[in-house]
Amino acid sequence: MRSLAPLLATACLALLGACGGGSDPTADVVVDVAADARPDADADADAAPEVSDRCCPSGVCPFGEICLDGACLARPEPGRCYANAECTEGQVCEGATTCACGDASCVPVTGRCRWPEGCCNEAADCGAGQVCHEGECRDVPAAPGACWTDAQCSAGLVCEDVTSCHCGATGCTAAPGLCGKAGACCASDAECGAGGRCVAGGCWPAPEEGRCLLDADCASGARCVGAYLCPCGDTSCLVPTTQGVCTKEATCCDDASDCSSGSLCVDGKNCLPNPGGNRCYVDGQCGRGRVCEGAIVCNCGAICPTGVSQAGTCRTLTVPCVKDADCDTGMRCVVPDRAFCIDAPAPTVGVCVEQSDTGCWSTDECPSDQRCASDRICTDPGGCSEANHVGGCVAPAREDECCDSHRECLPGYQCRNASSDLTCPPTSTAVCLPEPVYGDTCWNYFDCPPDLVCNGAHIFGCGSLKFNGSGFCEQAEGLPCLTGADCGTGYACARNEDCPVNPCLQTGEEGSPSNCPVSGVCRRKEPDHCWSHTACGPGNWCKGLQVCRSDDTCSFQDSPGTCAPAAQSGECCSSYFACAPGLQCISAAAKTGCELDVSSVCVPNPSFNQACWSDSDCLGSRTCVGAKVCPCGVESCTTPPQAGTCELKAP
């Protein structure tokens, strides 16, 4: 079998978007196509529409056209050409005429792709008992059903799995193919490869011992029960083709004809209603590449632990592959579009999916001016609850439209995530955005040289009604940031992290955490120093860090700290992040954490309205009595912090 999906190559990418302004990449393309012209001098060559007034100085033409000699020309039909690059490898383009843009005296003419001298172009060029294939004369195969070309097959069949070596190729061994049905269906076992069987017009793996699709799969005297055969291409079947079991014993049922309408004979044990949806009783009911988990099938007339049969759930298996031969019969190897990343080598490892005569599994199977959309391929090593789903070839996604892979966007555009530090793989936030100019425009710091960062870019993501905007590559020092990703590799995002966790803001005593600025500034990284507490990891803090809030004016300059173990009870602290778990940093002078100062130390967390450090730890009717805290740095005071108690205020 071979896939019917077209694998089309193009000699010149017809890029959109460079001919006009605005967000519509084709808005300024003016169509002015003259009538066809067919010169009498070459009856075999078709004249292309005269388009000499449509120039392409930048090499860009609308889809369906190519740029040659500075002019946009209609893309030739298969077998026709303007240049050798549009022909099969090894062929040459004969009889073509191309015209420079604006040359009114010239009419473009397509040529024909031909094999060069020393090769054959038709059977007449070969001897008796030979055919011309890929420019080489090949002996007609003696084996029944073997072939080099479709013409050697009976009506309704095509020549499949030919190993082709074109004229002039070296290091290649040609081998004939086999006549069979086009696409996923089959006419004989020979089409299904080693270990494959053609059953009900479809290729299936040969059943394991004790399992069967037909009586012929069973030992002498045994019959196949519970099998369900769905003809290839039939969409009205209750379930896909499902194996049965071989038995010599009497059974509750032999096949679905023994059951009521809408029910299935499951392994000969029982007639059970088709569970439908993603439910099942045996693997085959789930379809190719899927298994049934958790099903219990009770034998009719026998005692069953669960009382009645219980349907299980279908799960899609993720089987990695490099080539089709790595997959089971009826499956093929596909590299999902989502695996392709910007400026990265093309992936070579794919996953096994069901062969299909319709739709597409990847953009490679679509015409050059289309993409594969709405396909779903399970790549989770643990499998997926949803089945793989074939997609369809549609027009590329335009600017600001949602995308699932970097191969879905118009040429000149890239699929970018709303998260600035993640480019691949695309997520549910991804949209198509103009490809940045490295070192100039940007969407994140990956688009800039190592000493620059991306400033001002904003991606609102898929489904947003807001406009996305690219930024510019600039020096990082002092630029605003939200995360380290905004500052590139040589800089860190220095932020005042204490404001949002100020206990008095948390309780609403002195405002709200929402009043705290969320942004920081990019500062150059220094060896063995830190610009944030979170950079030091759990159980540590950035001691000595000073970062002015972006909404404040400070008398000090920002300076990095050094990572240190969390402070213990009674030890000095200058940040809410400084103290070990169960402790908090408070001012010993004010006995509150609302404002930290040089007297601040770590103390145990209070127990509201019981143990306290200040009146704010008590109800309004009570006051904190007896709290004792030695200020930071006072050597004469060595008493550990002692919490007070909340007592009723005097009348």
N, C-alpha and C positions, 0 to 999 in steps of 0.2 A: 504494500500500500504506500501511497505517497500523499502528502497534504496537498489540498487544492489551493491553500492560501498562497497568494502571489509573493514571490521574493524578488522585488524589483530593485534594480540598481540604477543610479542616475549618474551621468557624466558631469553634470554641473548643478550644484544646489541652487534652486530658485528661491532666493531669500526674500522675505518680506520685510517691510518696515524701513528700508533705507531710502526709498524714493519720495517719501512725503513726511509732513510733520504731524503733530497731534498724536493721540493715543491709538488711532486706527492705522496700522502699518500699511494698508493698501489704499488709504484715502486719496492720495495724490497720483495714483497710477491711472493714466489716461489710456483707454482702449481705442485704437484706431486701426482696425485690421482691414486691409484691402482684399479684393477678390482673389480666389485661387488662380494660379497661372501654371500651365503645364507646357513647357517648351516641346516642340515637335522633335527636336534633335535627340531626345532621350526618352523613348517610349516606356522604359522600365523605371525611370526616376520620377518621383512625385514632387511637384513644386510645393513648397510650404507657403502659407499665406504671406503676402508681402508686408513686412513690418519694419522696413528700413528706417522709418521715422521714429521708431521706439528705441532709444539708445539706453545703454546700460554701462555708463562709465565706471561705476563701482562694482560691476559684475552682478548686479541684482536685477532680477526679472520676476514678474508674478508667477504663481504656481502654474504649471502646465507649459512653461516656456523655459528656454535656456539662453544663456548669454554667450554669443560667439562673435568675435571681431567687433565688439562694442555694440552689437545689435541684439535685441530680443527676438528669438525665433521660436516658432511652435515646436514643442517636443515631438520628435519623429515617432511614427508607429513602430512596433517591434519589427526588427529586420531592416529598418530604414535608418539612416544616419546622416550626420554632418561631419563627424570626425571618428577616427578609429576607436576612441575611448568609449563610444556608444555601442560598440559591437562586442560580441562574445570574445573572450580572451583568445588571441591568436588570429582573429579575423582582421580584415582591413576594410575601410569605407571607400567604395568606388563610385565615381560619378556625382559627387556632391559639389554644390556651389554655395559658398557663403558670401555675404555682402557686408561691407562696412556700413555702419549706421549713416544714413543720409545719402547714400549712393543711389539715386533714382534710376540710373541706367542699368542696375544689376537686379536680377531676380533670384532669390535663394532657392536652391533645389536640393532635395534630399537624395542621398545616394543609397546604395545597397551594401549590406554587410556581406563580404565574400571571403572565402578562404583563399590565401595567396597561392602563387604558382608552386606546383609540387604537391598540392593538396587536392582533394575532391570537393565538389560543390553539389553533385547530384549523382544518382546511381549510374548514369551513363558514363561517368568518368571512371567507373570501376569495372572489373572483370566479371565473368559469369559466376553466379553463386556468391556475389558480394553485395554489400550495401554501403552507402556513404554515411558515416556517422562522425560528427565533429571534425570533418575534413579528412578523415582517414577511411580507407576502404577496409571493411571488416567482413570476414567470412560469415555467411548466414549460419546461425547456430543449429546444430543437429538435434539438440535435446528438444523434446516437445514443450511448447510454451515459452521457450527461450527467445529473446529478442534483443535488437539494438534500438529499434524505433517503433512508434505507435502503429505505423503502417503494416508491421509484421503481425499484428494482433487481430483477433476476430472483432466483429462489431461490438461496441459497448465495453471493450477492454483497452487498456493502455499499457505501455511498456514501463515497468517500474524497476527501481533499484539497479539501474545500469551504472557501472563504474566507468565514467567517461575519461578519456585522455585525448585532448584535442591535438590536431595536427601540429607537430613541432614540439610537443610537450616532452620533457625528460623526467626520468625517475618516476614514471607512472605506469601501472599495469592495468589495461582495460579489461573489463569483464561484462558479458551480456547480462541483461536483466530478465524479468519474467512477466508475461502477459497476465494482467489481473484487473480487478475493478479499481477505478480511480477513487482515491480518498480512503475513508476509514473502513468501508465495507470490503468484503473479499468474495472470491469465487472458488478458491481451493485452499487446502492447508499450506501449500507451497508459499502463499502470499504472507503467511503469518510468522515466518521465521522459525528458528529451531525451538522445539517445544511448544509451538503454537498450534491452535486448531481453528479451522473455519467452521463455526456453528451458527446456524440461523443467519448466515450472511455476514457475520462479524468475527473478528479474530479474538480468541480467548486463550489463556494459558491452559495447557493440558491439565486436567484434574489430578490431584494427588490420589494415592491409593485409597480406595474406599469411597471416594467422591466421584461424581459423574455429571455429565450433561446429557448423555445418550446411553441407551442400553449397551451399546457397543463398548462403552468404557468399563463395563463390569465383567467379572469373571463368568465363566460358563455357568448357566443356571441361575444367575442373579439378574436382577433388573434394576433400573435407575428410578428411584422414587423421589418426589419432592423437587425435581428440577423445574425451572421456569425459563422458557426460551422466548426472548424478545427479538423479533427480526431487526436486523441492522437498519437504522433510520426510522423505525416506527416510534412515534411519540405517544401512542395511545396505550402502551403497556402499563400494567399495574406496577411492576417493578422491573429493573434491568434483568438481563439474563443472570440466572442464579443456579448454582450447582445443587444437585441433590445427593443422595447417598445410595450406594449399592446394597441390595439386600435380597435374600432368598425367602424371607419371612413374610407373613401376612402383615399388612400395614393398615393404618386408619384411612390412608388415602395414597393414591399413586401420583396424581398431579392435580392441577387446579380444576380440571373438569369434574373431579369428584366432590368439589366444594361448591357452596352457594356463590352467587354472583358477588364479586368484590372481595372474595376470600382466597387465600393461598394455601396450598398443601406444603407445609414446612417439614422438610426431611422425612416425609411420610408419617410423622408423629401425630399431626393434628391439622385440621382445617382452621385457620385463624384469619380474622379480618385483616386486610392490608392496613398496617398501622399508619402509613402515610407520613408526610412531613419528614422530619429527621429521625424517625423511629424505625425499628427493625427487629427481626427475629434471628436472621443469619446475615453474614457478611455481604453476600451477593445482592441483597435487597438495597444496600447502600450505594451501589455503583462501583465503578472502577476506582482503585486507589483508596478505598475506604473500608473500615471494619465496623462490625456491630459489637458494642460493649454493653454488658449487663443484662442481656436478654435471658429469659427462662422459658423453655418450650416444654410444656407438659404433654406426655403421651396419652392419647385418648384411652379411657378405660383403666388408667393406672393411677395410683395414689401419687399426688404431687405435693412437695413440701409447701409450695406457695398457694396451693388450691387451684389456681388458674395460671395460664401462661402470662408472662409479663414481657412487654416489648422493651428492647434496649435502645441505645442511642448511637447514631452513626458518628464516626470520627474520621476526618481526613488525615491520611498519613503523609508526612513530608519525607520523600525519598530523594536524596541528593543524586545528581547524575552529571556526567560530562557529555555523554552522547546517548542517542536513542536506544542503543543496545543495552544500556545500563538499566532500562525500565522494563516492566512486564509487558507481555504481548498486549497490544491495543493501547499502549501508553507511549508517550514521546517525551523527550527532554527539552525543557524550555528555560531560558534564563529570564526571570521576570524583569520588566522594565525598571522596577523600583531598585534593582541591584546596581544600576548604572549611576555613577557619581561624576560630578564635574571634575575635569582635569585628572581623572584617575584611569588606570588601565581597565579595559573592558573586562567584566567578570567572565569566568569560564565555567563555573559550577552553577548548574541550574537545578530544577526539581522536575519530577515526573508528573505529567498531567495526561488526561485522556485525549486521544486523537479525536479531532473534530473536523468535519467537512465544511462547517460554517463558522463565521466569526474569526476571532484572532486571540492568540495568547500573548503576543508581543508585537511591538511596532514593526519589527522586522518582517512580519507577515502582511503588512499593509502597503498600499502604494506609497511612493516616496513623498507625496504631498498630504499624507494622512497619518494618524496615530491610532494606537489601539487603546480604547477607553472602556471602562466598566468591567474589565476583566478582574477576576479575583483568584489569586494563587496563594495557597497556604505555604508559608516559609518557616513557621514555628517548628523547631525540632521536636516538640512534644505533640505536634498535630493540631488540628483545628476542628471545631464543632461544625463550621460551615463547609459546604462542598466547594471545590474549585468551580469557577464560573467563567466560561468563555466570553470574551468581550466583542466589541465591534469596531470596525475602522471608521473613524470620523475625522473631521477637520481638526487641525492642531488647536490647542487652547491659545487664546489671545491674551494680551496684556491684562493683568489683574484678575484673570479667570483662575478658578481652582485647578490644581493639577496633582497627580499622584506620582509622577516620575519626571526625571529630567529630560525624558524623550517625548513628552507630551506637548511642549510649548512650540510656538512658531520659531523658525530659525532666527537667531539673534536674541532669543529670550531664554531665561533659565527658571527652573522651578525652585523657589526659595521659601523657606519656613519663616514664620513670624518670629521665632526665636533666633536672635541675631548670632548666637554661637553654634547653631546647628544648621548645616547645609544639606547633609545627606545622612540617612534617607529622608525623603519628603514625609511630612506628617499631615494630619488633617487640617493644619493651618496654611499649607503651602499654596502659593499663587505664582503665576508666570510673570516675571519681571524682566526689564531690559538687561541684557548682559552688560556688566560693568566694564569700564576701561581700566585695566590693572594699573594701580598707582594713582588713578585720578578719581573716577566715580566709584562708588562702592555700596555694598549692602551690609557687609560685616568686615572685620579686620582681616579675614582671609583674602580679601580683594586688594589689600594694600601691602607694600613692602614691609619687612620686619620692623623698621624704625618708625612706621606711620600707623595710624589707626583710622577707622571709619567714623566720621563725625557727621551727625545730622540725619542719618538714614532712619526711616520709619516704615515698617511693614505691619499692616494691621491684620493681615491674614485672610484666609478663605471665608467668604460670606460677609465680610465687612463692607459697609457702604462708604467707608472713608478711602481717600486716595493714598496710595503708597508713594514714597519719595526716596530716591537714592541720596546718599551722603557723599562726602569728599574725603579723600585720604589726607590727613593732616598730622602734624607732630602731636604726640599723645599728651605731653606734659601740660597739666592744667585743664584738659578738656573734661566736660562732665561725663559721668558714667553711672551705670546701674550695677554692672557686674564686671569681673575681670576681663570677660570677653570683649568688652567695649574698649579696652585699653591695649590690646595686642599682647605680644609675648614678652616684651621687655618692661612692661609697666603693670602696676596693680591699681585696682580701684580703691582709693583711700576714702573711707566713709566714717562718719561719726555714728557708730552703732549704738551708743548709749541712750540717745534720745528716745527711741521707740520703746525701750524696756524700763524707762524711768518709772519707779513704782507709783509716784504721785500722778503721773499721766495715765497709768494703767487704771487707777481708781477714780480718775476724773477730778482729783483735788485741784490740779493746776493745769487743766487743759485736757488734751486728748493726744494719743500717739499719732493720729491723723495729721496733727499740726507739724509733725517732724518732717524735715526734708528727706526725700527718698534717694536723692542722687548724691554722688560723691565726686571726686576729681581724680584724674589719672596721675599717678606719681611713679617715677622711675623705681624699679625694684633695686634693693640694695642687698648684698650678700649677708646672710644671717640676721636679717631684719624683717619686720612684718608691718603691713599697712592696715591690717584688720585683725580682730580677735578670732574670727572664724577661720582665718588662714592658719592658725596654730593648732587646730584640731581639738577634739574633746579632752577635757581635763587640763587645758592650758589657756593662757591669755596673753595678749600682746602688751607686755609691761613697758611703760614709758611712752606709749603711743599718744600723739597729740594731733588731732585732726579737727579743724574748725568747721562747724556746721556751715553748709552752703548758704544758709539764710542769715548768717551772723557775721559780725566783724570782730576779729580776735586780735589780741595784743601779741600773740605768739605766732610763729610760723609752724606749718605742718611739719612733723618729724616722725619717723618710724620708730617702732619699739622693737623689743626682742621677745621671742616666745619664752614663757616661764610657766612652771607648774602653778596650778590654782592656789591662791592663798588660803591659809587655815584660819580658824577663829582667833581673833586678836591681832592678826597680822595686817599690815598696811595694804590699802587698796586705793586705786584711783579710777576704777571702772566697775560698772555693774557686772562685767564679765570676769572680774578678777577672782572672785571667791569660789571655793569648792562647793559642790552640791549640798544643799541644806543650809547654806549661809548666804548672807546678803551684805552689800557694802553700804555703810551709813556714815554720816558725819558724826564724830564723837562729840563735837561741840554742840551741834543742833539735835543730836540723837534722832536724825531722820535721814532718809535716802533721797529726799527731794533735790538736794543740792550737795554734791560731793566737794570736799575741800582737803587741805593738807592734813586734817586731823582724822580722815576717814579710815576705818578699819572694818574687817569682816566680823560679823556677829551672827549667831543662830537666827534663823527665820522666826519671827514672833508667832504666837498662837492668838489669833484675834480675840480681843476682850478678855484674855487671860494673861499670858506672858507678853510683855511689851517693852518697847524701847522709847516710845513717845506716845502722846495722847492720841495720835492718829491711828494707833493700833487698838484703841478702845472705842466703845460706844460713846456717843456724845454725853451721856450722863455719868461717865466715869473718867478718871484721870490716871495716868501712868505714874506709879510711885516706886522708888527704889532702884531704878535702872542705873547701872554703873558701867562706864566704858572708858578705858584708858586711851587717850588720843595717840595717834600714830607718831612715833619718834620720841615720846616722852619716856626716857629710860628709868625715871624714878617710879613710874607706875607699871607694875608687873601683874596686877590682878586680872585674871581672865574676864571677859565681858560677862556681866550678870544682868539678866533681864529683870525688869520690874514686874509689878502686878497691877492689873486694872482694878481700881477701887472707886466706890461711889464718891462723887464730888460732895463737898460739904454744902449743907443747905445755905 
